[in-house]
Amino acid sequence: MTVSTQLGLLLWKNFTYRRRQTVQLLIEIIWPLFIFLILISVRIHYPPYEQHECHFPNKAMPSAGTLPWVQGIICNANNPCFRNPTPGESPGVVGNFNDSIISRLFTDAQKILLYSQKDKSYDGYTGLLRALRKMQENTARFKLKDFLQDNETLSHFLHNNASLPRYALKQIVEADVNLEKVLTKGFGFHLRDLCNTTSLEEFVHIADHNVSRQIQESICNSTSDWLDQAQSHFLSNLDFFKPIRVSLSFESHSGNAWFNSLDKALCLACFLY
């Protein structure tokens, strides 16, 4: 019997079997089609999306330091996946959280300790804290002239550019400063804000109300360029640490070396701030 005859008999046998088992034949035809339709439906309703490469943050070993080790365990507990390389993948970088608040706190504390050990500025910090505590207890006695440089040119600028009389200039420099408002609302403040939501009396109290009203009107009627120039002139004459130095000058008995250490402490405080 030839191969073609055997193949023909096998096909005839299968065809005859399928014809006699109609239900089974329908199931064998419909079931694969049903599975295929399910796949098509899933593909239509949930289209494929591109999965980016994953960069997993490294976890520092205990030998790298206590802080990087603890941060690697706690902050990477869920093992996140990042699209871009993490800072810890760079050569020489141990952790991924060098810019965190606690890391910066430890870095600043280390700078302060090393700086104080090297330059002997601990006495300056002690005096600075004592002076700040004294300022907090006596905020009502500070006047605007207490925060201006000794050779200030603000009065000359206002006299020539704002046409203010000498009496008004004296009232301005003798005005009481609300130090609490200055510290809480003074950051990012501009003179043009005095005409919108904030009044001049919130920051300084001028004894003569006519002078206060005149200054308020002068600020609101001035151009933006003049206000920028006036604010720049005021900031250039401002010496915020002057009351601290004046307050400490009455308590110091250690000579110039103590004041040098205080100046270094103030400079370091400004740098860290």
Secondary structure as UniProt FT lines:
FT   HELIX           3..20
FT   HELIX           22..45
FT   HELIX           62..64
FT   HELIX           66..74
FT   TURN            75..78
FT   HELIX           87..89
FT   TURN            91..92
FT   TURN            98..99
FT   HELIX           101..119
FT   HELIX           122..137
FT   HELIX           139..141
FT   HELIX           144..147
FT   TURN            150..151
FT   HELIX           154..161
FT   HELIX           166..173
FT   STRAND          176..177
FT   HELIX           179..185
FT   TURN            187..188
FT   HELIX           191..195
FT   TURN            196..197
FT   HELIX           200..202
FT   STRAND          204..205
FT   HELIX           209..220
FT   HELIX           224..236
FT   TURN            240..241
FT   HELIX           242..249
FT   TURN            250..251
FT   HELIX           256..272
//
